């Protein structure tokens, strides 16, 4: 049962990472198209990124690590 939970956690972390990356790329393309429409040359300062993808990446690595721990430490 611990093996199954470990595999599930790893799969969940991978799928969530793919979804988060896709949403980040989509938002970047929306920002780029909006800046092109607003300025006609594509240059517009949008501020800084708050680092949410970085935090999400570390949390997903922690979840995948927990899944690996559950698989390796079976009794």
N, C-alpha and C positions, 0 to 999 in steps of 0.2 A: 504494500500500500504506500509506503514511503517512496518507493521507486516511482510509482505512478504520479504521486504528488510532485516529486522532483522534476519529472519530465514535463508535467503540466506547467509548472512555474517557469521552466526554461522556454517552453513554447509560447507562453503568455508574454514573457519579456521580449522575445524576438518579434512577435506580431505587434505588440504595442510600440516597439521601437520603429518598426516599418511605418506604422500609421503616424507616429509623431514626426518622423522625417518627411513623410509625404505632405503633411499639413504645413510644416515649416516651408517646404519648397513652394507649395501653392501660395502661401501668404507672401513669399518673396516675389513671385511672379505677378501677383496682384499689385503689390507696391510698385514694381517696375513699370507696369502698364499704366498705373495711375499717375506716376511721375512723368511718363512720356506724354500722356494726354494733357497734363497740367502745364508742362513747360515746353513741349515740342522738341526737346533735345534729350530728355531722359535723365536730367540731373536735378534732384531735389533732395534736400537733407531731411531725413526722417528721424533723426535722433539715434540713440544707441539701442542695441538689443539688450534686454534684461538678463540674458543668460538662462532662460527657462529651458532651452534644449540641452544645455550642459547639465543642469540639475536633473532633468529627466533621464539623461544618459547615465549619470551616476546611480540614480535610484534603480534603473533597469538592470544595471550591472550587479547591484546588490541583490535584486530578486533572482537573477540568473545564478549568482553565487550561492544563494540559499538553496536553489534547486540542485545545484551540483553537490552541495554539502549533504542534502538529503539522500542523494543517490549513492555517494561514496560512503557515508556513515551508516549503512544498513547493518542490521544485526541479525 
